[in-house]
């Protein structure tokens, strides 16, 4: 039964390969940019057939004989895989980012910081994790990691977390504001002064 399923999947993958090569080679007439756009939905279909198995899908692409078609598929492969996988941190790192736009910059830095923390704040480990990104996105992430702006962003995030923790410690519970304790302290001081002068 399992052997039948494997044979059937192999047939489906071969059909995908034949049709994808035909479609993409025909779209090359309209230029590489148009072919790249067409490659993405074709790759999404491949990921569906392979149950999002990165290695298996890559194996199918590598077997393609047409060099131009294979090249376009390989250029779009990682990008499409990340989008299709819904890896939020990685998808923030592959989008075009304008660091002069504060909102875009913060979103990018948040994703990079999360990955940095997940990799034990170790640049070598993070660099290994970033191999899933396309080359240009990986270079940008590593460059941003060592930038002054990212260092400042990390410090601000760390300071913000520390302040929140201190605020929560001052509160009797997380839902009660810290000023409650200020009023309690004022009341105690006034009561002490009142008792002292009576």
C-alpha positions as CSV (number, residue, x, y, z in Angstrom):
1,X,0.0,0.0,0.0
2,X,2.8,2.4,1.0
3,X,4.7,1.4,-2.1
4,X,1.7,2.4,-4.3
5,X,1.5,5.8,-2.6
6,X,5.2,6.4,-3.3
7,X,4.8,5.4,-7.0
8,X,1.8,7.6,-7.3
9,X,3.6,10.6,-5.7
10,X,6.6,10.0,-8.0
11,X,4.2,10.2,-11.0
12,X,2.7,13.4,-9.7
13,X,6.1,15.0,-9.2
14,X,7.2,14.0,-12.7
15,X,4.0,15.5,-14.2
16,X,4.6,18.7,-12.2
17,X,8.2,18.8,-13.4
18,X,7.1,18.4,-17.1
19,X,4.4,21.0,-16.9
20,X,6.4,23.4,-14.8
21,X,9.4,23.3,-17.3
22,X,7.0,23.8,-20.2
23,X,5.2,26.8,-18.5
24,X,8.4,28.5,-17.3
25,X,10.3,28.1,-20.5
26,X,7.4,29.6,-22.4
27,X,7.2,32.5,-20.0
28,X,10.9,33.3,-20.5
29,X,9.8,34.8,-23.8
30,X,8.3,37.7,-21.7
31,X,11.5,38.2,-19.7
32,X,13.2,36.8,-16.6
33,X,11.1,39.1,-14.3
34,X,7.8,37.7,-15.6
35,X,9.2,34.1,-15.4
36,X,10.2,34.7,-11.8
37,X,6.6,35.7,-11.0
38,X,5.3,32.6,-12.6
39,X,7.9,30.4,-10.8
40,X,6.5,31.2,-7.4
41,X,3.0,29.6,-7.8
42,X,4.6,26.7,-9.5
43,X,6.9,26.2,-6.5
44,X,4.0,26.5,-4.1
45,X,2.3,23.7,-6.0
46,X,5.5,21.6,-5.7
47,X,5.6,22.3,-1.9
48,X,2.0,21.0,-1.7
49,X,3.0,17.8,-3.5
50,X,6.0,17.2,-1.3
51,X,4.1,18.2,2.0
52,X,6.5,21.2,2.3
53,X,9.6,18.9,2.4
54,X,12.5,21.3,1.6
55,X,15.0,18.5,0.6
56,X,12.5,16.6,-1.6
57,X,11.3,19.7,-3.4
58,X,14.9,20.8,-4.0
59,X,15.8,17.4,-5.4
60,X,13.1,17.8,-8.0
61,X,14.3,21.2,-9.0
62,X,18.0,20.0,-9.3
63,X,16.9,17.2,-11.7
64,X,15.5,19.7,-14.3
65,X,17.6,19.6,-17.4
66,X,16.7,23.1,-18.8
67,X,19.4,25.4,-17.3
68,X,17.5,28.6,-17.6
69,X,14.3,27.2,-16.0
70,X,16.3,25.5,-13.2
71,X,18.1,28.8,-12.5
72,X,14.9,30.7,-12.1
73,X,13.4,28.0,-9.9
74,X,16.5,28.0,-7.7
75,X,16.5,31.9,-7.4
76,X,12.9,31.8,-6.2
77,X,13.1,28.5,-4.2
78,X,14.1,29.7,-0.7
79,X,12.0,32.9,-0.9
80,X,8.9,30.9,-1.9
81,X,9.6,28.2,0.7
82,X,9.8,30.7,3.5
83,X,6.6,32.4,2.4
84,X,4.8,29.1,2.0
85,X,6.0,27.8,5.4
86,X,4.6,30.9,7.2
87,X,7.9,31.3,9.1
88,X,7.1,34.8,10.4
89,X,10.6,35.8,11.5
90,X,12.1,34.7,8.2
91,X,9.4,36.3,6.1
92,X,10.1,39.7,7.8
93,X,13.7,39.3,6.8
94,X,13.1,38.6,3.1
95,X,10.8,41.5,2.5
96,X,12.2,44.7,1.0
97,X,12.9,47.0,3.9
98,X,13.5,50.8,4.1
99,X,15.4,51.4,7.3
100,X,14.5,55.1,7.2
101,X,10.9,54.0,7.8
102,X,10.7,53.5,11.6
103,X,7.8,51.0,11.4
104,X,9.5,48.8,8.8
105,X,12.8,49.0,10.6
106,X,11.3,48.0,14.0
107,X,9.5,45.0,12.4
108,X,12.7,43.9,10.8
109,X,14.8,44.4,14.0
110,X,12.1,42.6,16.1
111,X,12.3,39.5,13.8
112,X,16.1,39.6,13.8
113,X,16.3,40.0,17.6
114,X,13.9,37.1,18.1
115,X,16.1,34.9,16.0
116,X,19.2,36.2,17.7
117,X,17.7,35.3,21.1
118,X,16.5,31.9,19.9
119,X,20.1,31.2,18.8
120,X,21.5,31.8,22.3
121,X,22.7,35.3,21.3
122,X,25.4,33.6,19.3
123,X,26.2,35.1,15.9
124,X,27.7,31.9,14.5
125,X,24.6,29.9,15.4
126,X,22.4,32.7,13.9
127,X,24.4,32.7,10.7
128,X,23.8,29.0,10.4
129,X,20.0,29.5,10.9
130,X,20.0,32.3,8.3
131,X,21.2,29.9,5.6
132,X,17.5,29.3,4.9
133,X,17.3,32.9,3.5
134,X,18.2,33.9,0.0
135,X,21.9,35.2,-0.2
136,X,21.1,38.9,-0.4
137,X,18.6,38.7,2.6
138,X,21.2,36.7,4.6
139,X,23.9,39.3,3.9
140,X,21.6,42.2,4.9
141,X,20.6,40.4,8.1
142,X,24.2,39.8,9.1
143,X,25.1,43.4,8.2
144,X,22.2,44.7,10.2
145,X,23.1,42.5,13.2
146,X,26.4,44.3,13.5
147,X,25.0,47.8,13.0
148,X,24.8,50.6,15.6
149,X,21.1,50.9,15.0
150,X,20.4,47.3,15.9
151,X,22.6,47.6,19.0
152,X,20.5,50.6,20.1
153,X,17.3,48.7,19.3
154,X,18.5,45.8,21.5
155,X,19.4,48.1,24.4
156,X,16.0,49.9,24.2
157,X,14.2,46.5,24.2
158,X,16.2,45.2,27.1
159,X,15.7,48.4,29.1
160,X,11.9,48.3,28.4
161,X,11.7,44.7,29.6
162,X,13.6,45.6,32.8
163,X,11.3,48.5,33.5
164,X,8.2,46.4,33.0
165,X,9.6,43.7,35.4
166,X,10.3,46.4,38.1
167,X,6.8,47.8,37.6
168,X,5.3,44.4,38.1
169,X,7.4,43.8,41.3
170,X,6.1,47.1,42.7
171,X,2.6,46.0,42.1
172,X,0.9,43.6,44.5
173,X,-0.1,41.7,41.3
174,X,0.4,42.3,37.6
175,X,-3.1,44.0,37.3
176,X,-2.6,46.5,40.1
177,X,-0.8,49.8,39.4
178,X,2.4,50.8,41.2
179,X,0.9,54.1,42.4
180,X,-1.3,52.1,44.8
181,X,1.9,51.4,46.9
182,X,2.8,55.1,46.8
183,X,-0.6,56.0,48.4
184,X,-0.1,53.3,51.0
185,X,3.3,54.7,51.9
186,X,1.9,58.3,52.1
187,X,-0.8,57.0,54.4
188,X,1.7,55.3,56.7
189,X,3.9,58.4,56.9
190,X,0.9,60.6,57.7
191,X,-0.4,58.1,60.3
192,X,3.0,58.0,61.9
193,X,3.3,61.8,62.0
194,X,-0.2,62.0,63.4
195,X,0.5,59.5,66.2
196,X,3.8,61.3,66.9
197,X,2.2,64.7,67.5
198,X,-0.8,63.4,69.5
